[in-house]
Amino acid sequence: MIFDTHAHYDSEAFEEDREELLSSLKEHGIGLVMNCCASVEDLDKTVRLMEKYPFIYGAIGVHPDDADKMNTEVLDKLRRLCRHEKALAVGEIGLDYYWHKEAEEHETQKKWFRAQMELAREERLPFVIHSREAAQDTLLLMKELRAGEMYGGILHCFSYSKEMAREYLNMGLFLGIGGVLTYKNARKLREVVEYAPIEQLVLETDCPYLTPVPYRGKRNCSLYLPYVVRAIAEIKELSDEQVVEITERNARRLLLKK
C-alpha cells in the first residue's frame, strides 16, 4: 500500500468532499497518510484528522511562512502536540526565501527553524524540511545542528541539485518525491531520483498542491500518487509494485519505526 508522507488534508480545498475522498483512499491502494501542519492557527486541524481517521498520522510544526507568528507559547504547544500517540514527526519546518526576501525575515525563519529542530531532537522524532530558494542556508543549518545524528528526516519536495542531494543522502536522510517528477521541466529532479538509492526515497503529494501530470492544474490528492510511482519505476527500471513496496517500507522504518 502507498504511504503518502506529506499531505495537507486540513486545507480548505477539501472542505466540500473531505470525508468522501479520505474514505475512498484504501480501496485505491493508499494505506497511510501523514498530514503535515503548516500554519499556527491550523495546528489543531491536523490533530482532529489524526483522531478521526485511523490511517492518518501527523507531523507537528510551523511552516517558515508563519515564522513571524512563532513565540515560546506556540513552541510549548508544539511540544505538547508532539507527544500525541499519532504524531510521527516535527514538520513541516525550514526556510522559504521565495516569498520572503528581507534579511530580517530570513533571520526570523532561521531562529524558529533551529528551535523546531531542537524540539525534534528533544522529542526523539524525525523532521520534515521545507526549503525553497534557500539551499545554502538550509544545508548550513542542518550541518550546524548535526541533523544526521538526530532521528532521521525527510527533505520534503526536494528541488535542488544532485550535488545537494548527495549532502543529505550522506546524512542518512530521505528525499520526498511527488508530482513535480512528472513535469516536462523536471530534468534536475529526474537526475536526483536516478542518483539517489531508492532506499532513501519516500512518496508524497503535498496535496492540494503540485498535482502530477495528467492532472496538473487541478487539486492534488493521494489518489494521484500512482503517477509518481510510475515515473520513479521508469527511472529506476523497477516495477510499480516494487516502488510502492520499497517506499512504504522506507516510510514505515523512518516514521513508524517498523
C-alpha positions as CSV (number, residue, x, y, z in Angstrom):
1,M,0.0,0.0,0.0
2,I,1.2,3.5,-0.8
3,F,2.3,5.7,2.2
4,D,1.7,9.4,1.4
5,T,4.3,11.0,3.7
6,H,3.2,14.6,3.1
7,A,-0.4,15.9,2.7
8,H,-2.5,18.8,3.8
9,Y,-6.0,17.4,4.1
10,D,-6.8,20.1,6.6
11,S,-6.8,22.6,3.7
12,E,-9.9,24.4,2.7
13,A,-9.5,22.9,-0.7
14,F,-11.0,19.7,0.7
15,E,-13.9,21.2,2.6
16,E,-16.6,20.0,0.2
17,D,-15.6,16.4,-0.1
18,R,-13.0,15.5,2.5
19,E,-15.0,12.7,4.1
20,E,-15.8,11.0,0.8
21,L,-12.3,11.4,-0.5
22,L,-10.5,10.1,2.6
23,S,-12.9,7.2,2.9
24,S,-12.0,6.1,-0.7
25,L,-8.2,6.0,-0.3
26,K,-7.8,2.4,1.0
27,E,-9.8,0.9,-1.9
28,H,-7.4,2.7,-4.3
29,G,-4.2,1.4,-2.7
30,I,-3.4,4.2,-0.3
31,G,-2.6,2.7,3.1
32,L,-1.3,5.5,5.3
33,V,-1.1,9.3,5.2
34,M,0.9,11.8,7.2
35,N,-0.8,15.1,7.4
36,C,1.7,17.9,7.9
37,C,1.0,21.0,9.9
38,A,1.8,24.4,8.4
39,S,0.1,27.5,9.9
40,V,-0.1,28.3,13.6
41,E,-3.8,28.7,13.6
42,D,-4.4,25.3,11.9
43,L,-2.4,23.1,14.2
44,D,-5.5,21.6,15.8
45,K,-7.0,20.7,12.5
46,T,-4.3,18.0,11.9
47,V,-4.9,16.6,15.4
48,R,-8.6,16.3,14.6
49,L,-7.8,14.4,11.4
50,M,-5.4,12.1,13.3
51,E,-8.1,11.4,15.9
52,K,-10.9,10.8,13.4
53,Y,-9.2,8.6,10.8
54,P,-7.2,5.5,11.9
55,F,-4.9,5.7,8.8
56,I,-4.0,9.4,9.2
57,Y,-0.9,10.4,11.3
58,G,0.6,13.8,11.8
59,A,3.7,15.9,11.6
60,I,3.6,18.8,14.0
61,G,5.3,22.0,13.2
62,V,5.1,25.5,11.8
63,H,6.0,26.4,8.1
64,P,8.5,29.1,7.6
65,D,5.8,31.3,6.1
66,D,4.4,31.6,9.6
67,A,7.7,32.1,11.4
68,D,6.7,35.7,12.4
69,K,3.8,34.2,14.4
70,M,6.0,31.9,16.4
71,N,6.7,32.5,20.1
72,T,7.5,30.5,23.2
73,E,3.8,29.7,23.8
74,V,3.4,28.3,20.3
75,L,6.6,26.3,20.8
76,D,5.2,24.9,24.0
77,K,2.0,23.9,22.2
78,L,4.1,22.1,19.5
79,R,5.9,20.2,22.3
80,R,2.6,19.1,23.7
81,L,1.2,18.0,20.4
82,C,4.4,16.1,19.5
83,R,3.6,13.8,22.4
84,H,0.3,12.7,20.8
85,E,0.4,9.0,20.1
86,K,-0.1,9.6,16.4
87,A,2.4,12.4,16.0
88,L,5.2,10.9,13.9
89,A,7.5,13.9,13.1
90,V,8.2,17.6,13.5
91,G,7.2,19.4,10.4
92,E,6.9,21.0,8.1
93,I,9.7,23.3,9.1
94,G,12.5,25.1,7.4
95,L,13.3,28.1,5.2
96,D,11.4,29.8,2.4
97,Y,13.1,32.7,0.6
98,Y,10.8,32.7,-2.4
99,W,8.2,35.0,-0.8
100,H,10.4,36.3,2.0
101,K,13.2,38.4,0.6
102,E,14.3,40.5,3.5
103,A,17.3,39.6,5.7
104,E,15.3,40.3,8.8
105,E,12.7,37.7,7.7
106,H,15.4,35.2,7.0
107,E,16.8,35.6,10.5
108,T,13.3,35.0,12.0
109,Q,12.9,31.9,9.9
110,K,16.3,30.6,11.0
111,K,15.6,31.2,14.6
112,W,12.4,29.2,14.6
113,F,13.9,26.5,12.3
114,R,16.6,25.9,14.9
115,A,14.1,25.9,17.7
116,Q,11.9,23.3,16.0
117,M,14.8,21.1,15.0
118,E,15.9,21.2,18.7
119,L,12.3,20.1,19.5
120,A,12.7,17.1,17.2
121,R,15.9,16.2,19.0
122,E,14.3,16.6,22.5
123,E,11.2,14.6,21.5
124,R,13.3,12.0,19.5
125,L,11.2,12.5,16.4
126,P,12.2,12.7,12.7
127,F,11.8,16.1,11.0
128,V,10.2,17.2,7.7
129,I,12.1,20.0,6.0
130,H,10.7,22.6,3.6
131,S,13.4,24.5,1.7
132,R,12.6,26.9,-1.2
133,E,15.3,29.1,-2.7
134,A,17.3,28.7,0.5
135,A,19.6,25.8,-0.5
136,Q,22.8,27.0,1.1
137,D,21.3,28.3,4.4
138,T,19.3,25.2,4.8
139,L,22.3,23.0,4.4
140,L,24.5,25.1,6.7
141,L,21.8,25.0,9.4
142,M,21.4,21.2,9.0
143,K,25.2,20.8,9.4
144,E,25.3,23.2,12.4
145,L,22.5,21.2,14.1
146,R,24.2,17.9,13.3
147,A,20.9,16.7,11.7
148,G,22.5,13.5,10.5
149,E,22.9,12.5,14.2
150,M,19.3,13.0,15.0
151,Y,16.3,10.7,14.5
152,G,16.0,10.9,10.7
153,G,14.1,13.2,8.4
154,I,12.7,14.0,5.0
155,L,13.7,16.7,2.7
156,H,10.1,17.5,1.5
157,C,9.5,18.2,-2.2
158,F,13.2,18.1,-2.9
159,S,14.0,20.6,-5.7
160,Y,17.8,21.1,-5.6
161,S,20.7,19.6,-7.5
162,K,22.2,16.1,-7.4
163,E,25.2,17.5,-5.5
164,M,22.9,19.0,-2.8
165,A,21.0,15.7,-2.7
166,R,24.3,13.9,-2.0
167,E,24.9,16.0,1.1
168,Y,21.5,15.0,2.6
169,L,21.7,11.4,1.5
170,N,25.1,11.1,3.2
171,M,23.4,12.3,6.4
172,G,21.1,9.3,6.1
173,L,18.1,11.4,5.3
174,F,15.2,10.7,2.9
175,L,14.0,12.7,-0.1
176,G,10.3,13.3,-0.6
177,I,9.3,12.8,-4.2
178,G,5.9,13.9,-5.6
179,G,4.1,15.2,-8.6
180,V,6.9,17.5,-9.8
181,L,8.8,14.4,-11.1
182,T,6.1,14.1,-13.8
183,Y,6.6,17.6,-15.2
184,K,8.4,18.2,-18.5
185,N,10.8,20.7,-16.9
186,A,11.8,18.3,-14.1
187,R,15.2,17.2,-15.6
188,K,17.1,18.1,-12.4
189,L,14.7,16.1,-10.2
190,R,14.9,13.1,-12.5
191,E,18.7,13.2,-12.2
192,V,18.3,13.3,-8.4
193,V,15.9,10.3,-8.4
194,E,18.2,8.4,-10.8
195,Y,21.2,9.1,-8.4
196,A,19.5,8.5,-5.1
197,P,19.2,5.0,-3.6
198,I,15.6,4.0,-3.7
199,E,16.0,3.0,0.0
200,Q,16.2,6.8,0.7
201,L,13.1,7.9,-1.3
202,V,9.6,8.3,0.1
203,L,6.3,9.3,-1.7
204,E,4.4,12.4,-1.0
205,T,1.7,14.6,-2.6
206,D,1.9,17.9,-0.8
207,C,-1.8,18.0,-1.7
208,P,-3.7,20.0,-2.6
209,Y,-0.6,21.4,-4.4
210,L,1.8,20.0,-7.0
211,T,-0.6,17.7,-8.9
212,P,1.1,15.3,-11.2
213,V,0.6,15.0,-14.9
214,P,-2.0,14.3,-16.4
215,Y,-4.0,16.2,-13.7
216,R,-1.6,19.2,-13.3
217,G,-3.6,22.3,-12.7
218,K,-6.3,20.5,-10.7
219,R,-6.4,19.8,-6.9
220,N,-4.0,17.2,-5.9
221,C,-4.8,14.2,-3.7
222,S,-3.3,10.8,-2.7
223,L,-5.2,9.1,-5.4
224,Y,-2.8,10.5,-8.0
225,L,0.4,9.0,-6.4
226,P,0.4,6.1,-8.8
227,Y,1.6,8.5,-11.5
228,V,4.6,9.4,-9.3
229,V,5.2,5.7,-8.7
230,R,5.2,5.1,-12.5
231,A,7.7,7.9,-13.0
232,I,10.1,6.5,-10.3
233,A,9.7,3.0,-11.7
234,E,10.7,4.1,-15.2
235,I,13.8,5.9,-13.9
236,K,14.8,3.1,-11.6
237,E,13.9,0.3,-14.0
238,L,11.7,-1.3,-11.4
239,S,8.0,-2.4,-11.4
240,D,5.4,-0.1,-9.9
241,E,4.8,-2.7,-7.2
242,Q,8.5,-2.7,-6.2
243,V,8.5,1.1,-5.9
244,V,5.3,1.0,-3.7
245,E,6.7,-1.8,-1.6
246,I,10.2,-0.2,-1.1
247,T,9.0,3.4,-0.4
248,E,6.3,2.2,2.0
249,R,9.0,0.2,3.9
250,N,11.2,3.3,3.9
251,A,8.4,5.5,5.4
252,R,7.5,2.9,8.0
253,R,11.1,2.4,9.1
254,L,11.5,6.2,9.4
255,L,8.2,7.3,10.8
256,L,6.6,4.3,12.5
257,K,10.0,2.6,13.4
258,K,8.6,-0.6,11.9
